[in-house]
Amino acid sequence: MKLLLKYMDRMPKIIIAASSSLLVVFLGIIDYASGSEISFSIFYLLPVLMATWFAKRRYGVVISVFSAITWYLADINSGHAYSHYIIPVWNSIMRLGFFLIVTSSIDKVRNLLNKEKSMARNDFLTGVANRRFFYEIATKEIERIARFIHPLSLAYIDIDNFKQVNDTLGHSAGDKLLQVVAGTIKENIRSIDTVSRLGGDEFALLMPETNAQSAITALNKLRHALLDMVHENNWPVTFSIGLVTCSESCKLNELIKEADNLMYTIKASGKNRIENKVHSFNKTSA
């Protein structure tokens, strides 16, 4: 069931809407064939729910209207006799109202779940991945490179003199700095890369399919972009970046610890540069 729901969640919305419409037609045929004594109106909720949950609210509204009309036509043509012609019209309008209420409720539940999921995965201040979500993604990438022997690079990025910004310019300026740094990193990485705020002024950057040389090139470009950004905003900070590259089976905790150690080594010996170590532990600097 979970696999089916995940598959449907990835299907194009127009396919979901078309499938929901076909289901409505199918229910209308059954409703008509069963005669006037048996009603299937409650089952029209299924395509309404499917369209609203897996597509968008507007698709749910369209399917709601289509369901109400289909029920009306099936009911009238099945031989159901009413004392006045307005009664089936009224019943159809009531069903439409019920379908629309369900559509609105499902849409709100879906949005709340998505918001909760986003809050559980993203850092509240910067909007990038939080520590927990970063570990989930990194663990999956570690497992993948163990199977396919692809390179993976992990960088630790620390903002030098961040405390000075908080002390002299205030915490609001420090928060703004963190937000702009996160945005600058996101603008200068690939879609397959993942940036995370691990806490305080420390960020981690996961770069799949990236060997040491490519990672250094990308990080040099990123560091220059970050330095240009802080210079424009007159923030007295620089960036120390520790980089570790793995091209075979390795452990995530060891990579993180090594990248963290490299970053602190830089901070203890001048700051504002990149230092890397490959899986063979032959250290070079850039």
C-alpha positions as CSV (number, residue, x, y, z in Angstrom):
1,M,0.0,0.0,0.0
2,K,2.8,2.4,0.9
3,L,4.5,1.7,-2.5
4,L,1.2,2.4,-4.3
5,L,0.7,5.7,-2.5
6,K,4.3,6.7,-3.1
7,Y,3.9,5.8,-6.8
8,M,0.6,7.8,-7.1
9,D,2.2,10.8,-5.3
10,R,4.8,10.9,-8.1
11,M,2.4,10.6,-11.0
12,P,1.7,13.6,-13.2
13,K,-1.4,15.5,-11.8
14,I,-3.1,15.4,-15.2
15,I,-2.9,11.6,-15.1
16,I,-4.4,11.6,-11.6
17,A,-7.3,13.8,-12.8
18,A,-7.9,11.7,-15.9
19,S,-7.9,8.5,-13.7
20,S,-10.4,10.1,-11.3
21,S,-12.7,11.1,-14.2
22,L,-12.7,7.5,-15.5
23,L,-13.5,6.3,-12.0
24,V,-16.5,8.7,-11.9
25,V,-17.7,7.4,-15.2
26,F,-17.4,3.8,-14.0
27,L,-19.3,4.6,-10.8
28,G,-22.0,6.4,-12.9
29,I,-22.4,3.3,-15.1
30,I,-22.8,1.1,-12.0
31,D,-25.2,3.6,-10.5
32,Y,-27.3,3.5,-13.6
33,A,-27.2,-0.2,-14.1
34,S,-28.1,-1.0,-10.4
35,G,-31.4,0.9,-10.8
36,S,-33.1,3.5,-8.7
37,E,-33.3,1.5,-5.5
38,I,-29.6,1.3,-4.8
39,S,-27.4,4.4,-4.5
40,F,-23.7,4.5,-5.0
41,S,-23.4,8.3,-4.2
42,I,-21.0,7.7,-1.3
43,F,-18.5,6.0,-3.5
44,Y,-18.1,9.2,-5.6
45,L,-16.0,10.4,-2.7
46,L,-13.2,8.1,-3.8
47,P,-12.3,9.9,-7.0
48,V,-12.9,13.2,-5.3
49,L,-10.4,12.3,-2.5
50,M,-7.9,10.9,-5.0
51,A,-7.9,14.0,-7.2
52,T,-7.6,16.4,-4.2
53,W,-4.9,14.5,-2.4
54,F,-2.6,13.4,-5.3
55,A,-3.3,16.4,-7.6
56,K,-4.4,19.8,-6.6
57,R,-7.5,21.4,-5.0
58,R,-8.7,22.7,-8.3
59,Y,-8.7,19.1,-9.7
60,G,-10.7,18.1,-6.7
61,V,-13.3,20.8,-7.4
62,V,-13.6,19.8,-11.0
63,I,-14.1,16.1,-10.1
64,S,-16.6,17.1,-7.4
65,V,-18.7,18.9,-10.0
66,F,-18.3,16.0,-12.5
67,S,-19.3,13.5,-9.8
68,A,-22.5,15.5,-8.9
69,I,-23.5,15.8,-12.5
70,T,-22.8,12.1,-13.2
71,W,-24.8,11.0,-10.1
72,Y,-27.7,13.2,-11.3
73,L,-27.7,11.8,-14.8
74,A,-27.4,8.2,-13.6
75,D,-30.2,8.8,-11.1
76,I,-32.6,10.3,-13.6
77,N,-32.0,7.8,-16.3
78,S,-32.2,4.8,-14.0
79,G,-36.0,5.4,-13.7
80,H,-36.1,7.0,-10.2
81,A,-39.4,8.8,-10.0
82,Y,-39.7,12.0,-8.0
83,S,-42.8,14.0,-7.0
84,H,-41.2,17.2,-8.5
85,Y,-38.4,17.6,-11.0
86,I,-36.5,20.0,-8.7
87,I,-35.9,17.3,-6.1
88,P,-33.1,15.4,-8.0
89,V,-31.5,18.8,-8.9
90,W,-31.6,19.8,-5.2
91,N,-30.1,16.4,-4.2
92,S,-27.4,16.8,-6.7
93,I,-26.6,20.3,-5.4
94,M,-26.4,19.0,-1.9
95,R,-24.0,16.2,-2.9
96,L,-21.9,18.8,-4.7
97,G,-21.8,20.9,-1.6
98,F,-20.7,17.8,0.4
99,F,-18.0,16.9,-2.1
100,L,-16.7,20.5,-2.0
101,I,-16.5,20.5,1.8
102,V,-14.6,17.2,1.7
103,T,-12.3,18.6,-1.0
104,S,-11.6,21.7,1.1
105,S,-11.0,19.6,4.2
106,I,-8.6,17.2,2.5
107,D,-6.7,20.0,0.9
108,K,-6.2,21.6,4.3
109,V,-5.0,18.3,5.9
110,R,-2.6,17.8,3.0
111,N,-1.1,21.3,3.4
112,L,-0.8,20.9,7.1
113,L,1.0,17.5,6.7
114,N,3.4,19.0,4.0
115,K,4.1,22.0,6.3
116,E,4.8,19.7,9.3
117,K,7.0,17.5,7.1
118,S,8.9,20.6,5.9
119,M,9.4,21.9,9.4
120,A,10.7,18.5,10.5
121,R,13.3,18.4,7.7
122,N,14.3,22.1,7.4
123,D,16.1,24.5,9.6
124,F,13.6,27.1,10.9
125,L,15.8,30.1,10.4
126,T,17.5,29.5,7.0
127,G,15.1,27.0,5.3
128,V,17.9,24.6,4.3
129,A,18.0,21.0,5.5
130,N,18.4,20.5,9.3
131,R,20.9,18.1,10.9
132,R,18.5,15.2,11.1
133,F,17.4,15.4,7.4
134,F,21.0,15.8,6.4
135,Y,22.0,12.6,8.1
136,E,19.2,10.8,6.4
137,I,20.3,11.9,2.9
138,A,24.0,11.4,3.7
139,T,23.3,7.9,4.9
140,K,21.5,7.0,1.7
141,E,24.4,8.4,-0.4
142,I,27.0,6.5,1.6
143,E,25.0,3.3,1.0
144,R,24.8,4.1,-2.7
145,I,28.5,4.7,-3.2
146,A,29.2,1.4,-1.4
147,R,27.2,-0.4,-4.1
148,F,28.4,1.6,-7.2
149,I,31.8,2.9,-6.1
150,H,31.1,6.5,-7.0
151,P,32.9,9.5,-5.4
152,L,31.2,11.6,-2.7
153,S,32.5,14.8,-1.1
154,L,31.5,16.3,2.2
155,A,32.3,19.8,3.2
156,Y,32.0,21.6,6.6
157,I,31.6,25.4,6.2
158,D,32.1,27.6,9.2
159,I,31.6,31.4,9.4
160,D,34.8,32.9,10.8
161,N,34.2,35.7,13.4
162,F,30.4,35.1,13.5
163,K,30.3,35.9,17.2
164,Q,31.7,39.3,16.4
165,V,28.7,40.1,14.2
166,N,26.3,39.1,17.0
167,D,28.2,41.1,19.6
168,T,28.7,44.3,17.6
169,L,25.7,44.3,15.2
170,G,23.2,42.4,17.2
171,H,21.6,38.9,16.9
172,S,19.2,40.1,14.2
173,A,22.2,40.9,12.0
174,G,23.6,37.5,12.8
175,D,20.3,35.8,11.8
176,K,20.3,37.8,8.6
177,L,23.9,36.7,7.9
178,L,23.0,33.1,8.3
179,Q,20.0,33.4,6.0
180,V,22.0,35.1,3.3
181,V,24.8,32.6,3.6
182,A,22.4,29.7,3.2
183,G,20.8,31.4,0.2
184,T,24.1,32.0,-1.4
185,I,25.2,28.4,-1.0
186,K,21.9,27.2,-2.5
187,E,22.4,29.5,-5.5
188,N,25.9,28.2,-6.2
189,I,25.4,24.4,-5.9
190,R,23.9,21.7,-8.1
191,S,20.4,20.3,-7.7
192,I,21.8,17.0,-6.5
193,D,23.9,18.6,-3.8
194,T,22.4,19.1,-0.3
195,V,23.2,22.0,2.1
196,S,22.4,21.8,5.8
197,R,22.7,24.0,8.8
198,L,24.1,21.7,11.5
199,G,23.7,24.4,14.2
200,G,25.1,27.8,15.1
201,D,27.2,29.1,12.2
202,E,28.2,25.7,10.8
203,F,26.9,24.4,7.5
204,A,27.5,21.0,5.8
205,L,27.5,20.5,2.1
206,L,27.0,17.0,0.6
207,M,28.2,16.6,-3.0
208,P,27.4,13.2,-4.6
209,E,29.3,12.1,-7.8
210,T,32.1,14.6,-7.0
211,N,35.8,13.7,-6.7
212,A,38.3,15.7,-4.7
213,Q,39.4,18.0,-7.5
214,S,35.9,18.8,-8.7
215,A,34.9,19.5,-5.1
216,I,37.8,21.9,-4.5
217,T,36.9,23.7,-7.7
218,A,33.3,24.1,-6.8
219,L,34.1,25.1,-3.2
220,N,36.6,27.7,-4.3
221,K,33.9,29.2,-6.5
222,L,31.4,29.0,-3.6
223,R,33.9,30.7,-1.2
224,H,34.5,33.6,-3.5
225,A,30.7,34.0,-3.9
226,L,30.3,34.0,-0.2
227,L,33.2,36.5,0.3
228,D,31.7,38.9,-2.3
229,M,28.3,38.6,-0.6
230,V,29.6,39.5,2.9
231,H,31.8,42.3,1.5
232,E,28.7,43.9,-0.1
233,N,26.9,43.7,3.2
234,N,29.9,45.0,5.2
235,W,30.0,41.9,7.4
236,P,33.5,41.3,8.9
237,V,33.5,37.5,8.3
238,T,35.3,34.9,6.2
239,F,34.8,31.2,5.7
240,S,36.8,28.1,6.8
241,I,35.9,25.0,4.8
242,G,37.0,21.4,5.6
243,L,36.5,18.9,2.8
244,V,36.6,15.1,2.8
245,T,36.2,12.9,-0.3
246,C,35.3,9.2,-0.3
247,S,35.3,7.0,-3.4
248,E,34.6,3.7,-1.8
249,S,32.9,2.1,1.2
250,C,33.2,4.5,4.1
251,K,31.4,5.5,7.3
252,L,29.4,8.7,7.6
253,N,30.4,9.5,11.2
254,E,34.1,9.2,10.2
255,L,33.6,11.5,7.2
256,I,31.8,14.1,9.3
257,K,34.4,13.9,12.1
258,E,37.2,14.3,9.6
259,A,35.6,17.3,7.8
260,D,34.9,18.9,11.2
261,N,38.5,18.4,12.3
262,L,39.8,19.9,9.1
263,M,37.6,22.9,9.5
264,Y,38.9,23.5,13.1
265,T,42.5,23.0,11.9
266,I,41.9,25.9,9.5
267,K,40.4,28.1,12.2
268,A,43.4,27.4,14.5
269,S,45.9,28.3,11.8
270,G,44.7,31.5,10.1
271,K,41.1,30.8,8.9
272,N,39.6,31.7,5.6
273,R,40.7,28.8,3.3
274,I,39.8,25.3,2.1
275,E,41.6,22.2,3.3
276,N,40.8,18.8,2.0
277,K,41.6,15.1,2.7
278,V,40.8,12.2,0.4
279,H,39.9,8.7,1.6
280,S,43.6,7.7,1.5
281,F,44.2,10.5,4.0
282,N,46.8,12.3,2.0
283,K,46.2,15.9,3.0
284,T,46.6,18.7,0.6
285,S,45.4,22.3,0.9
286,A,43.8,24.8,-1.5
